[in-house]
Amino acid sequence: MNSEKKKPSKFARFWKVLGPGLVTGASDDDPSGIATYSQAGAAYGLSTLWTAIVAFPLMAAIQQMCARIGLVTSQGLTGTLKKHYPRPVLYLMLIFSFPAIIMNIGADIAGMGAVGNLLFPAINATYFSVLFTVLLLGLIIYLPYQKIASVLKYMCIVMLVYFVVPFLYKQDMAEIMKATFIPEIRMDRDFLAVLVGILGTTISPYLFFWQASVEVEEMKNKKKHLMVNKKIIHEMRQDVDFGMGFSGFVMYFIILTTGTVLYKSGVHQIDTVEQAAMALKPLAGNMAYLLFAIGVIGTGLIAIPVLSGSLSYIFTETFGWEQGLDKKFHEAKGFYVIIAISLILGLSLHYIGISPIKALIYTAILYGITAPVLIAIILHISNNKEIMGKFVNGRLTNILGFAALIIMTAAASLLIYVQLSGK
């Protein structure tokens, strides 16, 4: 009689390791990010494909630092800031993060609503926006954390549609390889603005807060209250690297799709995700159009809980309120009320005259200002032995982290210049 249990496959073991890092990476390619990548491809063809290769190690390094801070301190990034840094730094992050995240949520809700209207033209986009908002709010409040984490994790599969779309259209592989590995930079105001937009979309401050806080949540749920060890850190790195790699591939394939299908067909101005989907329909066929549109809704359903959750973690850790997706509504009312307010405010932006495009511009500016400051603080925390003990940064992580700091500082300066210089 064989009493041995069947060992899980390598894939099953790897899938089990994946969690916060995968969801964080997937949420990075939200509808507002898709709009940015689509505009880059439509306006400049394959000229910005190389940014996916450059962004990946920088994204992975920063998110790994944030995850490690959460694991080692058992606190989110806000809690660590509150404990070890002057209060004005914390409040400044709060002041800048709140409007940026609200506008990001608003742009994503509007994008999902517009794409819903494309799929079902008889139903107004506003109704879809309201529907998605109510659906998300209900799921976040009533589902326990493990269910939310599982739902978000499996929803990432939806994003695989973006890997299919480019192959529904004839591609020039030599041209693609050249654009991927040989960077092209044009000293043109609009091109530089697109580069800054891509960086601001891929390395977004809300992801830093979410990654650290959700790692703490994950540890609590897996009952890993023991000392953090090399195995836990190794699994975290696998998770983050895969998640950021996944995010980079999605970004790459969206630029590839719009850079070949739209750019080569003379469609050079894409301001919204629904325009990108509509433009694909006559050029690449119904299948590409439908897959692209479904992907937008799927990414929105992943990203908005992350956006609203990160904002709620920031607030509750700042003011010492009960928090956590593992808690029921009556156990952490403030936490869930902030999530609800953020979704309602995001939904209401359209009604107060802030268009999704304006929201994206304002979000990019606010993220651009806060990202370099936060990256500098994260680097400081990650190299502080009093906080991190033996889990301080290694040499490679520091090199990538400082590279991200320099690039994001340059991008922030360029962004401010672009906005102030005018045409």
C-alpha positions in Angstrom: 0.0 0.0 0.0 1.5 3.3 -1.1 0.7 5.9 1.5 2.9 8.6 0.1 1.2 11.8 -1.0 1.7 12.9 -4.5 4.2 15.8 -4.6 3.0 19.0 -6.3 4.6 19.7 -9.7 7.3 22.4 -10.1 4.7 24.7 -11.7 2.2 24.1 -8.8 5.0 25.0 -6.3 6.0 28.0 -8.3 2.4 29.2 -8.6 2.0 28.9 -4.9 5.0 31.2 -4.3 3.5 33.9 -6.6 1.3 36.4 -4.8 1.8 40.1 -3.9 4.6 40.5 -6.5 2.5 39.2 -9.4 -0.6 41.2 -8.4 1.6 44.4 -8.0 3.1 43.8 -11.5 -0.3 43.2 -13.1 -1.8 46.3 -11.5 1.0 48.4 -12.9 -0.5 47.8 -16.4 -3.8 49.5 -15.5 -6.1 51.1 -18.1 -4.3 54.5 -17.6 -1.0 52.7 -18.3 -2.4 51.0 -21.3 -3.4 54.4 -22.7 0.1 55.7 -22.2 1.7 52.7 -23.9 -0.8 52.8 -26.7 0.0 56.5 -27.4 3.7 55.7 -27.4 3.2 53.0 -30.0 0.8 54.9 -32.1 2.8 58.1 -32.1 6.3 56.7 -32.5 6.0 53.1 -33.7 8.5 50.8 -32.1 10.8 53.6 -31.0 10.0 53.1 -27.3 10.1 49.3 -27.2 13.5 49.4 -25.4 11.9 51.1 -22.4 10.4 47.8 -21.3 13.9 46.2 -21.1 15.4 49.2 -19.2 12.4 49.6 -16.8 12.3 45.9 -15.7 15.4 45.7 -13.4 14.7 49.2 -11.9 11.0 48.2 -11.1 12.1 44.8 -9.7 14.8 46.4 -7.5 12.5 49.0 -6.0 9.7 46.6 -5.4 12.0 44.0 -3.8 13.2 46.7 -1.4 9.6 47.6 -0.5 8.7 43.9 0.0 11.8 43.3 2.2 10.9 46.3 4.3 7.5 44.9 4.9 8.8 41.4 5.7 11.5 42.5 8.1 9.7 45.3 9.9 6.2 43.7 9.9 5.0 47.2 8.9 4.0 48.9 5.7 6.1 51.6 4.2 4.0 54.3 5.9 4.5 52.7 9.3 8.2 52.5 8.8 8.3 56.2 7.7 6.2 57.2 10.7 8.5 55.4 13.1 11.9 56.4 11.8 11.5 59.7 9.9 10.2 63.2 10.7 6.4 63.6 10.5 6.5 66.3 7.8 8.0 63.8 5.4 5.1 61.4 6.0 2.5 64.2 5.7 4.0 65.4 2.5 3.8 61.9 1.0 0.2 61.8 2.1 -0.7 65.2 0.6 0.8 64.2 -2.8 -0.3 60.6 -2.9 -4.0 61.2 -2.1 -4.9 63.3 -5.2 -2.6 61.3 -7.5 -4.2 58.0 -6.5 -7.7 59.3 -6.7 -7.1 60.7 -10.2 -5.5 57.4 -11.2 -8.6 55.5 -10.0 -10.9 58.0 -11.8 -9.0 57.5 -15.1 -9.1 53.7 -14.7 -12.8 53.6 -13.9 -13.6 55.9 -16.9 -11.4 53.7 -19.2 -13.2 50.6 -18.1 -16.6 52.2 -18.6 -15.7 53.4 -22.0 -14.5 50.0 -23.1 -17.6 48.4 -21.6 -19.6 50.7 -23.8 -17.6 49.6 -26.9 -18.4 46.0 -26.2 -22.1 46.7 -25.5 -23.0 50.0 -27.3 -26.6 50.0 -26.1 -25.4 50.6 -22.5 -24.0 54.1 -21.7 -20.4 54.2 -20.5 -21.4 55.9 -17.3 -23.5 52.9 -16.3 -20.6 50.6 -16.8 -18.4 52.9 -14.7 -20.9 52.8 -11.8 -21.4 49.1 -12.2 -17.6 48.4 -12.0 -17.3 50.7 -9.0 -20.1 49.0 -7.1 -18.8 45.5 -8.0 -15.3 46.3 -6.8 -16.4 47.9 -3.6 -18.6 44.9 -2.8 -15.8 42.4 -3.5 -13.2 44.3 -1.5 -15.5 44.7 1.6 -17.2 41.3 1.7 -14.4 38.9 0.5 -11.7 37.8 3.0 -8.1 38.6 2.1 -7.2 35.2 0.8 -10.2 35.2 -1.6 -9.3 38.7 -2.8 -5.6 37.6 -3.3 -6.7 34.5 -5.1 -9.2 36.4 -7.3 -6.6 39.0 -8.2 -3.9 36.3 -8.8 -6.1 34.4 -11.2 -7.3 37.5 -13.0 -3.7 38.2 -14.0 -4.3 35.4 -16.6 -6.6 37.8 -18.4 -3.5 39.9 -19.3 -2.1 37.0 -21.4 -4.4 38.3 -24.1 -1.9 41.1 -24.8 0.7 38.4 -25.7 -1.7 37.1 -28.4 -2.8 40.3 -30.1 0.5 41.2 -32.0 0.6 37.8 -33.6 -2.8 38.4 -35.2 -0.9 40.9 -37.4 2.1 40.3 -39.7 5.4 41.4 -37.9 8.9 42.3 -39.1 11.0 40.5 -36.6 14.3 42.2 -37.6 12.7 45.6 -37.0 11.3 44.5 -33.6 14.7 43.1 -32.4 16.4 46.3 -33.4 13.9 48.5 -31.5 14.0 46.2 -28.5 17.8 46.2 -27.9 19.0 49.5 -29.5 17.6 52.5 -27.6 16.3 55.4 -29.6 16.0 58.9 -28.0 14.7 61.9 -30.0 15.3 65.4 -28.7 11.7 66.2 -29.3 9.4 67.7 -26.6 6.5 65.3 -27.3 8.8 62.2 -27.5 10.5 63.1 -24.3 7.1 63.6 -22.7 6.1 60.1 -23.8 9.3 58.7 -22.2 8.6 60.4 -19.0 5.0 59.2 -19.1 6.2 55.6 -19.5 8.6 55.9 -16.6 5.9 57.5 -14.4 3.5 54.7 -15.2 5.9 51.8 -14.6 7.5 53.1 -11.5 4.6 54.5 -9.5 4.7 55.4 -5.8 1.4 53.7 -4.9 3.0 50.4 -5.8 5.7 51.0 -3.2 3.1 51.4 -0.4 1.0 48.4 -1.6 4.0 46.0 -1.9 5.2 46.6 1.6 1.8 46.5 3.3 0.5 43.5 1.4 3.6 41.5 2.2 2.8 42.0 5.9 -0.8 40.9 5.2 0.5 37.8 3.4 2.8 36.9 6.2 0.0 37.2 8.7 -2.3 34.9 6.7 0.3 32.3 6.1 1.1 32.5 9.9 4.8 33.2 9.1 5.4 34.9 12.5 8.8 33.3 12.8 12.0 35.1 12.0 12.4 36.1 8.4 14.8 33.8 6.8 16.6 33.4 3.4 13.9 31.0 2.1 11.2 33.7 2.6 13.4 36.4 1.1 14.2 34.1 -1.9 10.5 33.3 -2.5 9.7 37.0 -2.3 12.3 37.8 -4.9 10.9 35.1 -7.2 7.4 36.5 -6.8 8.5 40.2 -7.4 10.8 39.3 -10.3 8.1 37.3 -12.0 5.4 40.0 -11.4 7.6 42.8 -12.7 8.7 40.7 -15.6 5.1 40.0 -16.4 4.3 43.7 -16.2 7.2 44.5 -18.5 6.0 41.9 -21.1 2.5 43.3 -21.1 3.9 46.8 -21.6 6.2 45.6 -24.4 3.4 43.8 -26.2 1.0 46.8 -26.0 3.6 49.1 -27.5 4.4 46.4 -30.1 0.7 46.0 -31.0 -0.1 49.7 -31.4 3.4 50.4 -32.8 2.8 48.0 -35.7 -0.9 48.0 -36.3 -1.8 51.7 -35.6 1.4 53.5 -36.4 1.9 51.8 -39.8 -1.7 52.5 -40.7 -1.3 56.2 -40.1 -3.1 56.3 -36.7 -0.8 58.5 -34.6 -3.0 60.0 -31.9 -4.4 57.8 -29.2 -5.6 59.5 -26.0 -7.7 56.8 -24.4 -7.9 53.1 -24.2 -11.2 52.9 -26.0 -9.6 54.8 -28.9 -6.9 52.2 -29.1 -9.4 49.4 -29.1 -11.6 51.0 -31.7 -8.6 51.8 -33.9 -7.5 48.1 -33.8 -10.9 46.8 -35.0 -10.8 47.8 -38.7 -7.0 47.3 -39.0 -6.3 44.0 -37.1 -9.8 42.5 -37.0 -12.5 41.8 -34.5 -10.4 39.3 -32.5 -7.6 41.8 -31.7 -10.2 44.4 -30.8 -12.1 42.1 -28.5 -9.0 40.8 -26.8 -7.6 44.3 -26.3 -10.9 45.5 -24.8 -11.4 42.6 -22.5 -7.8 43.0 -21.3 -8.5 46.6 -20.4 -11.4 45.6 -18.1 -9.4 42.8 -16.6 -6.5 45.1 -15.8 -8.8 47.6 -14.3 -10.4 45.0 -12.0 -6.9 44.2 -10.8 -5.5 47.7 -10.5 -8.3 49.6 -8.8 -8.3 47.4 -5.6 -4.5 47.9 -5.5 -4.8 51.7 -5.9 -7.6 52.1 -3.3 -6.0 49.6 -1.0 -2.6 51.4 -1.1 -4.3 54.7 -0.3 -6.1 53.1 2.7 -2.9 51.5 4.0 -1.2 55.0 3.8 -4.0 56.7 5.8 -4.6 54.0 8.4 -0.9 53.5 9.1 -0.4 57.3 9.4 -3.2 57.7 11.9 -2.8 54.4 13.7 -6.2 53.0 12.8 -7.1 49.3 12.4 -6.3 48.1 8.9 -6.0 45.1 6.7 -7.9 43.3 4.0 -7.9 40.2 6.3 -10.2 42.1 8.7 -14.0 42.3 8.4 -15.7 45.6 7.9 -16.7 46.1 11.6 -13.1 45.3 12.7 -11.5 48.0 10.4 -14.2 50.5 9.5 -11.8 53.3 8.8 -9.8 51.2 6.4 -12.8 50.2 4.3 -14.4 53.6 4.5 -11.3 55.1 2.9 -11.4 52.5 0.1 -15.1 53.4 -0.5 -14.4 57.1 -0.5 -11.5 56.7 -2.9 -13.7 54.7 -5.4 -16.6 57.2 -5.1 -14.2 60.2 -5.6 -12.6 58.5 -8.5 -16.0 57.8 -10.1 -17.1 61.4 -9.5 -14.1 63.1 -11.3 -15.9 63.0 -14.6 -18.9 64.9 -13.1 -16.8 67.7 -11.8 -15.2 68.4 -15.1 -11.8 66.5 -14.9 -11.5 64.3 -18.0 -9.5 61.0 -17.9 -6.8 62.6 -20.0 -6.4 65.6 -17.5 -6.5 63.1 -14.6 -3.6 61.2 -16.3 -1.5 64.3 -16.7 -2.1 65.5 -13.2 -1.3 62.0 -11.9 1.9 61.8 -13.8 3.0 65.1 -12.4 2.3 64.2 -8.8 3.9 60.7 -9.2 6.8 62.3 -10.9 7.4 64.7 -7.9 7.0 62.0 -5.2 8.7 59.1 -6.8 12.3 60.3 -6.5 11.8 61.4 -2.9 10.3 58.0 -2.0 13.0 56.0 -3.8 15.6 57.9 -1.9 13.8 57.1 1.4 13.4 53.5 0.4 17.1 53.2 -0.4 18.0 54.8 3.0 15.7 52.4 4.9 17.0 49.4 3.0 20.6 50.2 3.9 19.9 51.0 7.5 21.1 48.1 9.7 19.2 49.3 12.7 15.9 48.8 10.8 16.8 45.9 8.4 19.4 44.0 10.3 21.2 41.5 8.1 18.7 42.0 5.3 20.1 45.3 4.0 20.6 45.9 0.3 23.3 44.0 -1.6 25.6 45.8 -4.1 23.5 45.0 -7.2 20.3 46.1 -5.6 21.9 49.4 -4.6 23.3 50.0 -8.1 19.8 49.4 -9.6 18.1 51.5 -6.9 20.4 54.5 -7.4 20.0 54.2 -11.1 16.2 54.3 -10.6 16.7 57.4 -8.4 18.8 59.2 -10.9 16.5 58.3 -13.9 13.3 59.2 -12.0 14.9 62.5 -10.8 15.8 63.4 -14.3 12.3 62.4 -15.5 10.7 64.5 -12.8 12.8 67.5 -13.8 12.0 66.9 -17.5 8.3 66.5 -16.7 8.1 69.8 -14.9 10.0 71.5 -17.8 7.7 70.0 -20.4 4.6 71.1 -18.5 5.9 74.7 -17.9 7.5 75.3 -21.3 4.3 74.9 -23.4 4.3 74.4 -27.1 
